[in-house]
Structure formats: C-alpha cells, structure tokens
Amino acid sequence: GPAREYFKVDGKLWLTNNHIIEGFVYKDAWAPYDFYRQFNITFPWQYKLDYSYLLDNKRDEKNSSKVGIRALFRTVDEDSPAGEYNDGNNDYTFETILYFQWAF
C-alpha cells in the first residue's frame, strides 16, 4: 500500500534543575509499541503531557530517581485497536498515570 502520512511534534522543557515537563502531539500516527506499526493500528490524535520531579541532585534524567504524573489522551476511529474503538461506541480514550522511577 501507499506510505502513511503522519505528523509528530514533541518537546521537553527543563524548569530549574529538578522539574521536567514534556509532551507530544501526534496526528494519524502509531502508538509507541512496535506491534501497532506491524498491524497498521493508528490513532487520529494523540496528546501526552508529563510532569516529573528529580529526587536527587545528579541533574541527569537517566541516572536520577524521579516521581511524576502523565496524562495521555487519544481519539479513536476504525483504524484504532478494536478493544478501544468498540464499534464506534466511543470517541476517545484517556489515562492518567502516577509513577515513581528509582535509579541507582
């Protein structure tokens, strides 16, 4: 088939040395896992907003423990996963995650 057209915008903002805000907006794109691309499962719009706080003074995101909250909003259509689309009975999915990442 023809190549899929999709658009992505993402970014990360460091506020001081311990606060991180990141997010993305995807249009007609796959979700982050490989199997979405393999089965051509897409979402019309995806929005993510993530705030995290580094718990130590390493000032390095990969080597620091952190706590954060993430919100993910996705609209769904017939090309989205069948379990989330529910034969057109819903228009979107929304999830909020509170997380802790321990690094040593």
C-alpha positions in Angstrom: 0.0 0.0 0.0 1.0 3.6 -0.1 3.1 5.2 2.5 1.2 6.5 5.6 1.3 10.3 6.2 1.5 11.3 9.8 2.7 14.3 11.8 4.6 14.4 15.1 5.5 17.3 17.4 7.2 16.6 20.7 9.3 18.5 23.2 10.9 18.7 26.6 11.2 21.7 28.9 13.5 21.7 32.0 12.3 24.1 34.7 15.2 24.6 37.1 17.4 21.5 37.5 14.7 19.2 39.0 11.4 19.9 37.2 10.8 18.4 33.7 7.7 19.0 31.5 7.4 17.0 28.3 4.7 16.1 25.9 3.8 15.4 22.3 1.0 15.8 19.7 0.7 13.1 17.1 -1.7 13.2 14.1 -2.6 9.9 12.3 0.4 8.2 13.9 1.1 4.8 15.5 1.3 4.4 19.2 4.7 3.8 20.8 4.9 0.0 20.7 6.2 -1.9 17.7 3.1 -4.1 17.2 1.0 -1.0 16.5 3.1 -0.3 13.4 3.2 -4.0 12.4 -0.6 -4.2 12.3 -1.1 -0.7 11.0 -3.0 0.4 14.1 -3.2 4.2 14.3 -5.0 6.9 16.3 -6.3 10.2 14.7 -4.9 12.4 17.5 -2.7 11.6 20.5 -1.7 14.1 23.2 0.7 13.4 26.1 1.6 15.7 28.9 4.1 14.6 31.5 5.5 16.4 34.6 8.3 14.8 36.6 10.5 15.9 39.6 14.0 14.6 40.0 14.6 13.4 43.6 18.3 13.7 43.8 20.9 16.2 42.7 22.6 14.3 39.8 20.9 16.6 37.3 20.8 13.8 34.9 17.4 12.3 34.0 18.7 8.8 33.2 20.6 8.4 36.4 18.2 10.1 38.8 15.2 8.8 40.7 12.0 10.7 39.9 8.3 10.9 40.6 5.8 12.2 38.1 2.4 12.3 36.6 1.5 11.6 33.0 -1.8 12.2 31.1 -2.5 10.6 27.7 -5.5 11.4 25.5 -6.2 9.6 22.2 -9.1 9.9 19.8 -10.1 6.6 18.2 -11.6 5.6 14.8 -11.9 2.4 12.7 -8.1 2.2 12.3 -7.6 2.1 16.1 -7.4 -1.1 18.2 -10.8 -2.9 18.2 -10.9 -3.0 22.0 -10.6 0.7 22.3 -12.9 1.6 19.3 -15.8 -0.6 20.4 -17.5 -0.5 17.0 -17.9 3.3 17.2 -19.4 3.5 20.6 -16.7 5.7 22.0 -14.7 8.6 20.5 -11.6 8.7 22.8 -9.5 7.1 25.5 -7.9 8.9 28.4 -5.5 7.7 31.0 -3.6 9.2 33.9 -0.5 7.6 35.5 1.2 8.5 38.7 4.7 6.9 38.6 7.9 6.5 40.6 11.2 5.6 38.9 14.1 4.5 41.0 17.6 4.8 39.5 20.9 3.8 41.1 
